[in-house]
């Protein structure tokens, strides 16, 4: 994959504090630039994981021109907001990159414990151009569009055995099962809230829960701790509703596509009846309401990215679906 070097440098700078100790890198001989528009290899760096050693080599070839100017070379001056514990070192301790010449950067280190998250990097570059044989320093620029993700060592993922959609029926028993990578000896900080009754389960689980006196939005949280590691909090948000008979539950009248969505969703029904549409955010706030709709498209461009609950109410049936704006 070829990209203009100014963008490349914003991406490969990925991660890392100046350090002169790491062993020198060797450019990838398979990384070439026949079109002269700049290239780096590989196209994307893998994510790092907290407390696990990381070592990657990025090969860079500078472009010949940029915005009509002949590039002489480009140099990385500094990288700020770098994940703690990560470093970089340019080939031969020289962060200058030249058109048509493959050079590399060693990316290495061990991300610190609890450093997981996404880091928006602030990379400062210097650009030199060749103006009719005279080398001119064009100036420096700082860009923060690149980001790098450090993944956690532990994961707190769990699943709920939904019957359909993303809702629970009041008075039904549900199983909550841990699906992360911690051992049974870890500490499991479950939060089932004030509304769920926990019938059985301890530690890692699984758990059985029931809602026998509550209707509305609710959620379950889990954080896991083991040795020196703490996972991000994993959350599942759902709605507790009154359900009819089993036969009514299995008859799904509405279809919503796409999900996840960007700006619009399209709703279709198996009947010609009109229906009402209400959308709630995860806090339970009503963010969209439309009455007497027929099948068609709904514009949700004004909504922020996140998880929402879509209530579709026909004459004889209510369905609740979890939708995600990406």
VMD Tcl script that draws the C-alpha trace (Angstrom):
set ca {
  {0.00 0.00 0.00}
  {1.40 3.41 -0.98}
  {0.69 6.60 0.88}
  {2.28 10.02 0.83}
  {5.20 10.09 3.21}
  {3.82 12.93 5.31}
  {0.93 10.66 6.18}
  {3.24 7.66 6.48}
  {5.42 9.37 9.03}
  {2.37 10.29 11.05}
  {1.47 6.63 11.23}
  {4.83 4.92 11.59}
  {6.06 7.34 14.21}
  {3.76 5.23 16.20}
  {4.61 4.97 19.64}
  {7.78 5.79 20.80}
  {10.33 7.77 22.72}
  {13.81 8.59 21.43}
  {16.34 5.94 22.48}
  {19.86 5.24 21.21}
  {20.36 1.80 22.70}
  {18.11 -0.47 20.61}
  {19.81 -2.55 17.89}
  {19.82 -1.13 14.39}
  {17.07 -2.17 11.99}
  {17.39 -3.53 8.44}
  {15.04 -2.26 5.68}
  {12.74 -4.82 4.10}
  {14.20 -5.62 0.64}
  {10.71 -6.41 -0.67}
  {9.51 -2.87 0.07}
  {9.90 -0.90 -3.18}
  {8.51 2.31 -4.67}
  {8.40 2.01 -8.48}
  {5.93 4.89 -8.84}
  {7.98 7.32 -6.78}
  {5.09 8.46 -4.61}
  {6.46 7.16 -1.32}
  {5.87 3.92 0.51}
  {6.11 2.28 3.88}
  {5.98 -1.39 4.82}
  {4.03 -2.96 6.41}
  {0.87 -1.00 5.67}
  {-0.31 -1.24 9.29}
  {1.40 -1.96 12.57}
  {-0.13 -4.57 14.87}
  {-1.45 -3.37 18.21}
  {0.77 -3.68 21.25}
  {-0.31 -5.42 24.47}
  {0.43 -4.09 27.94}
  {3.46 -5.69 29.63}
  {4.33 -7.79 26.56}
  {7.52 -7.16 24.53}
  {6.97 -5.54 21.14}
  {9.41 -5.24 18.25}
  {8.54 -4.20 14.70}
  {10.55 -2.79 11.78}
  {9.02 -0.14 9.51}
  {10.62 0.44 6.09}
  {10.11 3.92 4.59}
  {10.84 5.36 1.15}
  {10.29 9.12 0.78}
  {8.22 10.44 -2.14}
  {9.85 12.37 -4.97}
  {7.37 15.26 -4.87}
  {4.75 16.73 -2.60}
  {2.26 19.38 -3.76}
  {4.42 20.17 -6.78}
  {7.61 20.62 -4.75}
  {10.64 18.35 -5.20}
  {11.36 16.69 -1.86}
  {15.00 16.63 -0.79}
  {14.36 14.84 2.51}
  {12.05 14.77 5.50}
  {13.07 14.44 9.14}
  {11.14 13.46 12.27}
  {11.89 16.02 15.00}
  {9.77 14.76 17.87}
  {6.85 12.55 18.86}
  {4.73 13.47 21.88}
  {1.94 11.66 23.73}
  {3.79 8.37 23.30}
  {2.55 5.27 25.17}
  {4.71 4.74 28.27}
  {7.31 2.03 27.93}
  {7.53 2.23 24.12}
  {10.45 3.59 22.11}
  {11.71 4.04 18.56}
  {15.12 4.32 16.96}
  {15.85 5.35 13.39}
  {18.34 3.49 11.23}
  {21.90 4.62 12.04}
  {20.36 6.98 14.63}
  {19.33 9.26 11.76}
  {15.65 10.12 11.28}
  {16.06 11.56 7.79}
  {14.18 9.90 4.91}
  {15.12 10.36 1.25}
  {13.32 9.79 -2.06}
  {14.05 6.41 -3.63}
  {16.06 5.11 -0.65}
  {14.66 2.47 1.68}
  {15.40 3.25 5.33}
  {13.81 1.92 8.49}
  {12.77 2.52 12.06}
  {12.88 -0.02 14.89}
  {9.74 0.09 17.00}
  {10.13 -1.71 20.28}
  {9.53 -1.77 23.98}
  {7.19 -3.15 26.62}
  {4.06 -1.09 27.28}
  {3.64 -0.40 30.98}
  {0.98 -2.16 33.01}
  {-2.36 -0.30 32.86}
  {-1.19 1.73 29.84}
  {-3.90 0.23 27.62}
  {-5.91 2.65 25.56}
  {-5.67 4.64 22.35}
  {-2.99 7.32 22.10}
  {-3.35 10.28 19.76}
  {0.22 11.01 18.73}
  {1.64 14.50 18.19}
  {4.38 14.22 15.56}
  {6.55 17.14 14.47}
  {8.26 16.90 11.05}
  {10.78 19.01 9.17}
  {10.60 19.23 5.37}
  {13.41 20.14 2.98}
  {12.83 20.75 -0.73}
  {15.19 20.97 -3.70}
  {14.52 24.24 -5.52}
  {16.61 24.22 -8.71}
  {19.57 22.69 -6.92}
  {19.26 24.78 -3.77}
  {18.22 22.90 -0.63}
  {15.62 24.93 1.25}
  {14.13 24.19 4.64}
  {10.42 24.54 4.07}
  {9.50 24.45 7.74}
  {7.97 22.13 10.28}
  {4.48 20.80 10.79}
  {2.78 18.97 13.62}
  {0.03 16.46 13.07}
  {-2.05 14.53 15.61}
  {-4.17 12.43 13.25}
  {-2.23 9.22 13.93}
  {-3.11 7.01 16.86}
  {-1.89 3.77 18.40}
  {-3.73 1.29 20.58}
  {-2.30 -0.65 23.52}
  {-4.49 -3.65 24.26}
  {-5.09 -4.88 27.81}
  {-3.58 -8.14 29.01}
  {-6.88 -9.14 30.63}
  {-10.34 -9.04 29.08}
  {-13.64 -8.97 30.97}
  {-15.96 -9.99 28.12}
  {-19.10 -11.92 29.04}
  {-22.28 -13.02 27.28}
  {-25.96 -13.11 28.16}
  {-28.17 -15.79 26.58}
  {-30.64 -13.39 24.98}
  {-33.69 -15.02 23.44}
  {-33.67 -12.48 20.63}
  {-32.50 -8.93 20.01}
  {-30.95 -7.28 23.07}
  {-33.67 -7.47 25.68}
  {-34.58 -9.67 28.61}
  {-38.07 -10.83 29.47}
  {-39.26 -10.15 32.99}
  {-39.67 -13.35 35.05}
  {-37.36 -15.36 32.75}
  {-34.07 -16.80 33.99}
  {-30.90 -15.90 32.06}
  {-27.34 -17.16 32.13}
  {-24.38 -14.75 32.25}
  {-21.12 -16.41 31.15}
  {-17.58 -15.05 31.34}
  {-15.73 -15.24 28.02}
  {-12.46 -13.45 28.76}
  {-8.96 -14.84 29.28}
  {-8.52 -14.70 33.07}
  {-8.20 -17.85 35.16}
  {-10.67 -19.06 37.79}
  {-8.31 -17.70 40.46}
  {-8.71 -14.08 39.29}
  {-10.81 -11.53 41.16}
  {-14.11 -10.91 39.35}
  {-15.80 -7.62 40.21}
  {-19.32 -8.19 38.88}
  {-21.93 -5.45 39.12}
  {-25.45 -6.69 38.45}
  {-27.01 -3.42 39.61}
  {-29.95 -2.97 41.94}
  {-32.64 -4.52 39.77}
  {-31.46 -8.03 38.92}
  {-31.87 -10.91 41.35}
  {-28.87 -13.24 41.23}
  {-30.11 -16.80 41.63}
  {-26.75 -18.56 41.53}
  {-23.10 -18.11 40.69}
  {-19.84 -16.94 42.22}
  {-16.40 -15.86 41.11}
  {-15.92 -16.40 37.40}
  {-19.43 -17.79 37.05}
  {-21.58 -18.60 35.18}
  {-24.42 -16.78 36.91}
  {-28.18 -17.13 36.68}
  {-30.21 -13.94 37.02}
  {-33.88 -12.95 36.87}
  {-35.81 -9.68 36.75}
  {-39.08 -10.16 38.61}
  {-40.10 -6.60 39.51}
  {-38.34 -4.22 37.10}
  {-38.95 -2.95 33.58}
  {-36.66 -0.63 31.60}
  {-33.04 -0.19 30.66}
  {-30.40 -1.92 32.75}
  {-26.83 -3.11 32.47}
  {-24.26 -5.54 33.84}
  {-20.59 -4.58 34.40}
  {-17.48 -6.65 34.97}
  {-13.88 -5.78 35.84}
  {-11.27 -8.52 36.30}
  {-8.05 -8.38 38.32}
  {-5.27 -10.97 38.25}
  {-1.64 -10.61 39.35}
  {-0.64 -7.03 38.42}
  {-3.26 -6.67 35.69}
  {-6.67 -5.00 35.68}
  {-9.02 -5.31 32.72}
  {-11.09 -2.51 31.22}
  {-14.68 -2.60 32.48}
  {-16.87 -4.59 30.10}
  {-20.52 -3.49 29.92}
  {-23.62 -5.00 28.36}
  {-26.67 -2.75 28.19}
  {-30.14 -4.15 27.54}
  {-33.82 -3.59 28.25}
  {-36.11 -5.60 30.47}
  {-39.57 -5.93 28.91}
  {-42.81 -7.82 29.38}
  {-42.94 -10.66 26.91}
  {-45.89 -12.65 25.70}
  {-45.95 -16.35 25.06}
  {-43.02 -18.26 23.60}
  {-44.75 -18.41 20.24}
  {-45.10 -14.64 20.21}
  {-41.42 -14.23 21.03}
  {-40.26 -16.29 18.09}
  {-42.33 -14.28 15.61}
  {-40.09 -11.37 14.67}
  {-42.01 -8.76 12.67}
  {-39.33 -6.14 12.12}
  {-36.02 -6.12 10.28}
  {-33.45 -3.32 10.72}
  {-30.49 -2.84 8.38}
  {-27.62 -2.08 8.47}
  {-26.56 -2.70 12.05}
  {-24.06 -1.26 12.92}
  {-24.98 1.81 10.85}
  {-23.42 5.14 9.91}
  {-26.20 7.68 9.29}
  {-29.38 5.83 8.29}
  {-31.28 2.67 9.17}
  {-33.96 1.01 7.08}
  {-36.87 -0.71 8.81}
  {-39.05 -3.29 7.11}
  {-42.03 -5.25 8.47}
  {-43.81 -8.47 7.63}
  {-47.16 -6.66 7.72}
  {-48.61 -3.52 6.17}
  {-49.51 -2.07 9.57}
  {-48.12 1.24 10.72}
  {-45.91 1.32 13.79}
  {-44.29 3.74 16.19}
  {-40.52 4.08 16.51}
  {-38.66 5.28 19.58}
  {-34.90 5.32 20.12}
  {-33.26 5.55 23.55}
  {-29.59 6.03 24.46}
  {-27.95 3.81 27.06}
  {-28.95 6.20 29.86}
  {-32.62 5.75 28.95}
  {-33.05 9.18 27.35}
  {-35.45 9.33 24.41}
  {-33.47 10.69 21.44}
  {-35.83 9.98 18.51}
  {-39.57 9.36 18.19}
  {-41.76 8.85 15.14}
  {-45.41 7.76 15.01}
  {-47.53 6.01 12.36}
  {-44.59 4.92 10.25}
  {-44.51 2.42 7.44}
  {-41.40 0.62 6.20}
  {-38.63 2.99 5.14}
  {-35.42 4.81 5.98}
  {-34.78 6.85 9.15}
  {-32.16 9.62 9.19}
  {-30.02 9.35 12.34}
  {-27.10 11.53 11.29}
  {-27.51 13.76 14.34}
  {-26.87 10.91 16.79}
  {-23.42 10.45 18.29}
  {-21.53 7.19 17.90}
  {-22.61 4.59 20.44}
  {-25.21 2.03 21.49}
  {-28.95 2.73 21.27}
  {-32.20 0.83 21.83}
  {-34.81 0.85 19.12}
  {-38.44 0.29 20.21}
  {-40.79 -0.73 17.42}
  {-44.44 -0.89 18.47}
  {-47.15 -2.21 16.16}
  {-50.78 -2.74 17.10}
  {-50.15 -6.13 18.66}
  {-46.43 -6.36 19.34}
  {-43.44 -4.54 20.78}
  {-39.91 -5.39 19.69}
  {-36.73 -3.89 21.13}
  {-33.43 -4.07 19.22}
  {-29.94 -2.88 20.11}
  {-28.49 -0.74 17.32}
  {-24.96 0.65 17.10}
  {-23.88 3.84 15.37}
  {-20.26 3.59 14.23}
}
mol new
graphics top color blue
foreach p $ca { graphics top sphere $p radius 0.5 }
foreach p [lrange $ca 0 end-1] q [lrange $ca 1 end] { graphics top cylinder $p $q radius 0.2 }
display resetview
